[in-house]
Amino acid sequence: MFEIFDLHPWLLPVVIFFGRICDVTLGTLRIIFVSKGEKYKAPIVGFFEVFIWVVIISQIFSHANSLIAYLAYAGGYAAGNFVGILVENKIAFGFHLFRIYTKKDGSELTRLLNQKGFGSTFIRGEGAVSEVDIVETVISRKNDPAVIAVINSFDPDAFYLVEDIRSKQKGIFAMNRAGGAPRPGK
């Protein structure tokens, strides 16, 4: 089936390397989909991940005496981890909870976030040194830069945490990356 590798032996390590990048990248995405409860996306991605892996591993076993094929397999795995992380950051699938601690007026930060379409909640708290205002907002990961910009322009000394969340229900969520008009959550 893969006689081309007998005619062009230099092609085997290239195919192994890039095939491994593809299957490891898909594996990274599958793990993300599983962790987010995406029960329909994870199996589809998993199917293609394993299909590519089986084709690549069969070529490794067919050419068991090729050190270059082994190195291409290991190099593709390493590069696939890197590419998988890049792809995951680019698609920014899922939601984050921003918890912002500020010594400034938290109700003003809440108002600014709401103007940008990010629903937020304001709470008063007691910090280690003084009272603090706590503002929480749940956003699509794609909106992280916009929320960070609002926080930094409001209070460059604000302390904030970002937590990955699996699911959300109800609330106010921005329509797009730029904030846009808020819409009620489902």
C-alpha positions in Angstrom: 0.0 0.0 0.0 2.9 2.4 0.8 5.4 1.3 -1.9 6.2 5.0 -2.4 8.5 4.7 0.6 10.5 2.0 -1.1 10.9 4.2 -4.1 11.6 7.4 -2.1 13.0 6.3 1.3 13.7 10.0 2.3 9.9 10.5 2.3 9.2 8.1 5.2 10.7 10.2 8.0 9.0 13.3 6.7 5.6 11.6 6.6 6.2 10.1 10.1 7.3 13.4 11.5 4.3 15.4 10.1 1.8 12.6 10.8 3.0 12.5 14.4 2.5 16.2 14.7 -1.0 15.8 13.5 -2.0 13.0 15.8 -0.5 14.5 18.9 -2.1 17.9 18.1 -5.5 16.1 17.7 -4.8 14.3 21.0 -4.3 17.6 22.8 -7.6 18.8 21.4 -9.4 15.6 22.3 -8.2 15.9 25.9 -9.5 19.5 26.0 -12.8 18.4 24.6 -13.1 15.6 27.2 -12.3 18.0 30.1 -14.9 20.4 28.9 -17.6 17.7 28.6 -17.8 17.9 24.7 -19.1 14.4 24.3 -19.7 14.6 20.6 -16.5 16.4 19.5 -14.0 14.3 21.6 -14.8 10.9 19.9 -14.7 12.4 16.4 -11.3 14.0 17.1 -10.2 10.7 18.8 -11.1 8.7 15.7 -8.8 10.7 13.4 -6.1 10.9 16.0 -5.9 7.1 16.3 -6.3 6.5 12.6 -3.3 8.7 11.9 -1.4 7.0 14.7 -2.1 3.5 13.4 -0.9 4.4 9.9 2.3 6.0 11.3 3.1 3.2 13.7 2.5 0.6 11.0 5.2 2.3 8.9 7.6 2.3 11.9 7.1 -1.4 12.3 7.5 -2.0 8.5 10.8 -0.2 8.6 12.0 -1.4 12.0 15.7 -1.0 11.2 15.4 2.8 10.4 16.9 4.9 13.2 15.9 8.0 11.2 12.2 6.9 11.3 12.5 6.5 15.1 13.9 10.0 15.4 11.2 11.4 13.1 8.6 9.7 15.3 10.1 11.2 18.6 10.6 14.6 17.0 7.0 14.6 15.6 5.7 13.8 19.1 7.7 16.7 20.6 6.7 19.1 17.9 3.0 17.9 18.1 2.9 18.9 21.8 4.1 22.3 20.9 1.7 22.7 18.0 -1.1 21.3 20.1 -0.6 24.0 22.7 -0.4 26.7 20.0 -3.7 25.5 18.4 -5.4 25.3 21.8 -4.4 28.8 22.6 -5.5 30.0 19.2 -9.0 28.5 19.4 -9.3 29.5 23.1 -12.2 27.0 23.6 -14.1 27.4 26.9 -14.7 29.9 29.6 -12.6 31.7 32.3 -13.6 33.1 35.6 -11.7 36.3 36.4 -11.6 37.2 40.1 -10.2 40.7 40.5 -9.1 42.2 43.8 -8.7 46.0 43.9 -8.3 48.7 46.6 -10.2 51.0 44.3 -14.0 51.3 43.9 -15.1 47.8 42.6 -18.5 49.1 41.6 -16.7 51.4 39.1 -14.9 48.4 37.6 -18.2 46.5 37.5 -19.7 49.3 35.6 -16.8 49.4 33.1 -17.0 45.7 32.5 -20.7 45.8 32.1 -20.3 48.6 29.5 -18.1 46.3 27.5 -20.7 43.6 27.7 -19.1 41.5 30.4 -21.5 40.7 33.2 -19.8 41.0 36.5 -20.5 40.7 40.2 -19.1 43.0 42.9 -18.3 41.9 46.5 -16.6 43.6 49.4 -13.9 41.7 51.2 -11.3 41.9 53.9 -7.7 41.5 52.7 -4.6 40.8 54.7 -3.9 44.5 55.0 -7.1 46.4 54.3 -10.6 46.1 52.8 -10.7 45.1 49.1 -13.3 45.1 46.5 -13.7 41.8 44.6 -15.2 41.7 41.1 -15.9 38.4 39.3 -16.8 37.9 35.7 -17.2 34.8 33.6 -16.1 35.2 30.0 -15.3 33.3 26.8 -11.5 32.7 26.7 -11.4 34.6 23.5 -12.2 37.7 25.5 -9.3 37.4 27.9 -7.3 40.2 26.3 -10.2 42.7 26.4 -10.9 42.0 30.1 -7.3 42.3 31.0 -7.2 45.6 29.2 -10.2 46.9 31.2 -8.6 45.7 34.5 -5.2 47.3 33.7 -6.7 50.6 32.6 -8.9 50.7 35.8 -6.2 49.7 38.3 -2.7 48.7 37.1 -2.1 47.4 40.7 -5.1 45.1 40.7 -4.5 41.5 41.7 -6.5 39.0 39.6 -6.9 35.3 39.2 -8.0 33.5 36.1 -9.7 30.1 36.6 -10.7 27.6 33.9 -14.4 26.6 34.2 -16.1 23.6 32.7 -19.6 25.1 32.2 -21.7 28.1 32.9 -25.4 28.7 33.1 -27.4 32.0 33.0 -25.8 35.4 33.5 -24.7 38.1 31.1 -22.1 37.1 28.4 -20.5 39.2 25.6 -21.5 38.5 22.0 -18.0 38.8 20.5 -14.3 39.3 21.1 -14.7 43.1 21.3 -17.3 42.9 24.0 -20.4 44.0 22.0 -23.9 44.2 23.4 -24.4 41.9 26.4 -26.8 39.0 26.0 -28.4 36.8 28.7 -26.9 33.4 29.1 -28.9 30.2 28.6 
